[in-house]
Amino acid sequence: MADIIALFIPMVLAACVVVAIRVVVDARLRRRLAETHASEELVRSMFLADQENSRQASLKWGMVLVLTGIAFGIIDIANLTYEDAASYGVIFAAVGLGMIGYHLLQRPRS
């Protein structure tokens, strides 16, 4: 179990760094809009776009995290350790499948 935790810690750290950067950039953008007295229509359209992106991001990361959880289950069942290259392959494959699945769900329907 400690081996799987050793795999998971760098991923969580990277995700935390990305989220922190995103929060800072979003706050700076909103401050800049307030300073420039942007039109109400622009602010409203950006707010609606942010809400839609938030819903889509929840779907995307939900799919990725569920498949990553399944990947950790497969790693445990297969008795793989952090030293095995297959452990990383299973995790990356699961994340990739989650992203591809999200793309297939979100692409425009014709």
CYANA upper distance limits for C-alpha pairs under 8 A (distance plus 0.5 A):
  1 MET  CA      5 ILE  CA      6.97
  2 ALA  CA      6 ALA  CA      6.67
  3 ASP  CA      7 LEU  CA      7.01
  3 ASP  CA     81 THR  CA      6.30
  3 ASP  CA     82 TYR  CA      5.90
  4 ILE  CA      8 PHE  CA      6.76
  4 ILE  CA     72 PHE  CA      7.89
  4 ILE  CA     81 THR  CA      7.65
  4 ILE  CA     82 TYR  CA      7.11
  5 ILE  CA      9 ILE  CA      6.65
  6 ALA  CA     10 PRO  CA      8.13
  6 ALA  CA     82 TYR  CA      7.75
  7 LEU  CA     11 MET  CA      7.89
  7 LEU  CA     82 TYR  CA      6.86
  8 PHE  CA     12 VAL  CA      6.84
  9 ILE  CA     13 LEU  CA      6.68
 10 PRO  CA     14 ALA  CA      6.63
 11 MET  CA     15 ALA  CA      6.73
 12 VAL  CA     16 CYS  CA      6.66
 13 LEU  CA     17 VAL  CA      6.83
 14 ALA  CA     18 VAL  CA      6.81
 15 ALA  CA     19 VAL  CA      6.69
 16 CYS  CA     20 ALA  CA      6.61
 17 VAL  CA     21 ILE  CA      6.74
 18 VAL  CA     22 ARG  CA      6.67
 19 VAL  CA     23 VAL  CA      6.68
 20 ALA  CA     24 VAL  CA      6.86
 21 ILE  CA     25 VAL  CA      6.70
 22 ARG  CA     26 ASP  CA      6.56
 23 VAL  CA     27 ALA  CA      6.63
 24 VAL  CA     28 ARG  CA      6.74
 25 VAL  CA     29 LEU  CA      6.73
 26 ASP  CA     30 ARG  CA      6.75
 27 ALA  CA     31 ARG  CA      6.65
 28 ARG  CA     32 ARG  CA      6.58
 29 LEU  CA     33 LEU  CA      6.73
 30 ARG  CA     34 ALA  CA      6.74
 31 ARG  CA     35 GLU  CA      6.69
 32 ARG  CA     36 THR  CA      6.74
 33 LEU  CA     37 HIS  CA      6.68
 33 LEU  CA     38 ALA  CA      6.05
 34 ALA  CA     38 ALA  CA      7.13
 38 ALA  CA     42 LEU  CA      7.15
 38 ALA  CA     43 VAL  CA      7.33
 39 SER  CA     43 VAL  CA      6.96
 40 GLU  CA     44 ARG  CA      6.55
 41 GLU  CA     45 SER  CA      6.59
 42 LEU  CA     46 MET  CA      6.63
 43 VAL  CA     47 PHE  CA      6.60
 44 ARG  CA     48 LEU  CA      6.72
 45 SER  CA     49 ALA  CA      6.59
 46 MET  CA     50 ASP  CA      6.56
 47 PHE  CA     51 GLN  CA      6.78
 48 LEU  CA     52 GLU  CA      6.82
 49 ALA  CA     53 ASN  CA      6.59
 50 ASP  CA     54 SER  CA      6.52
 51 GLN  CA     55 ARG  CA      6.89
 52 GLU  CA     56 GLN  CA      6.77
 53 ASN  CA     57 ALA  CA      6.39
 54 SER  CA     58 SER  CA      6.65
 55 ARG  CA     59 LEU  CA      7.00
 56 GLN  CA     60 LYS  CA      6.69
 57 ALA  CA     61 TRP  CA      6.49
 58 SER  CA     62 GLY  CA      6.27
 59 LEU  CA     63 MET  CA      6.67
 59 LEU  CA    102 TYR  CA      7.87
 60 LYS  CA     64 VAL  CA      6.76
 60 LYS  CA     98 GLY  CA      7.77
 60 LYS  CA     99 MET  CA      7.28
 60 LYS  CA    102 TYR  CA      6.03
 61 TRP  CA     65 LEU  CA      6.36
 62 GLY  CA     66 VAL  CA      6.58
 63 MET  CA     67 LEU  CA      6.72
 63 MET  CA     98 GLY  CA      5.76
 63 MET  CA     99 MET  CA      8.15
 63 MET  CA    101 GLY  CA      8.23
 63 MET  CA    102 TYR  CA      7.64
 64 VAL  CA     68 THR  CA      6.52
 64 VAL  CA     94 ALA  CA      7.72
 64 VAL  CA     95 VAL  CA      5.83
 64 VAL  CA     96 GLY  CA      8.44
 64 VAL  CA     97 LEU  CA      8.20
 64 VAL  CA     98 GLY  CA      4.93
 64 VAL  CA     99 MET  CA      7.04
 65 LEU  CA     69 GLY  CA      6.54
 65 LEU  CA     95 VAL  CA      8.20
 65 LEU  CA     98 GLY  CA      8.48
 66 VAL  CA     70 ILE  CA      6.81
 67 LEU  CA     71 ALA  CA      6.62
 67 LEU  CA     94 ALA  CA      5.75
 67 LEU  CA     95 VAL  CA      7.10
 67 LEU  CA     97 LEU  CA      8.17
 67 LEU  CA     98 GLY  CA      6.80
 68 THR  CA     72 PHE  CA      6.80
 68 THR  CA     91 ILE  CA      6.56
 68 THR  CA     94 ALA  CA      6.01
 68 THR  CA     95 VAL  CA      6.60
 69 GLY  CA     73 GLY  CA      6.81
 70 ILE  CA     74 ILE  CA      6.73
 70 ILE  CA     94 ALA  CA      8.32
 71 ALA  CA     75 ILE  CA      6.67
 71 ALA  CA     90 VAL  CA      6.34
 71 ALA  CA     91 ILE  CA      6.01
 71 ALA  CA     94 ALA  CA      6.59
 72 PHE  CA     76 ASP  CA      6.67
 72 PHE  CA     91 ILE  CA      7.69
 73 GLY  CA     77 ILE  CA      6.63
 74 ILE  CA     78 ALA  CA      6.47
 74 ILE  CA     90 VAL  CA      8.38
 75 ILE  CA     79 ASN  CA      6.61
 75 ILE  CA     80 LEU  CA      5.84
 75 ILE  CA     81 THR  CA      8.16
 75 ILE  CA     87 SER  CA      6.59
 75 ILE  CA     90 VAL  CA      7.91
 76 ASP  CA     80 LEU  CA      6.86
 80 LEU  CA     84 ASP  CA      6.74
 80 LEU  CA     86 ALA  CA      8.01
 80 LEU  CA     87 SER  CA      6.71
 81 THR  CA     87 SER  CA      7.27
 82 TYR  CA     87 SER  CA      6.89
 82 TYR  CA     88 TYR  CA      8.29
 83 GLU  CA     87 SER  CA      8.37
 84 ASP  CA     88 TYR  CA      8.00
 85 ALA  CA     89 GLY  CA      6.88
 86 ALA  CA     90 VAL  CA      6.55
 87 SER  CA     91 ILE  CA      6.92
 88 TYR  CA     92 PHE  CA      6.56
 89 GLY  CA     93 ALA  CA      6.40
 90 VAL  CA     94 ALA  CA      6.64
 91 ILE  CA     95 VAL  CA      6.79
 92 PHE  CA     96 GLY  CA      6.52
 93 ALA  CA     97 LEU  CA      6.55
 94 ALA  CA     98 GLY  CA      6.68
 95 VAL  CA     99 MET  CA      6.84
 96 GLY  CA    100 ILE  CA      6.64
 97 LEU  CA    101 GLY  CA      6.40
 98 GLY  CA    102 TYR  CA      6.66
 99 MET  CA    103 HIS  CA      6.69
100 ILE  CA    104 LEU  CA      6.68
101 GLY  CA    105 LEU  CA      6.79
102 TYR  CA    106 GLN  CA      6.65
103 HIS  CA    107 ARG  CA      6.42
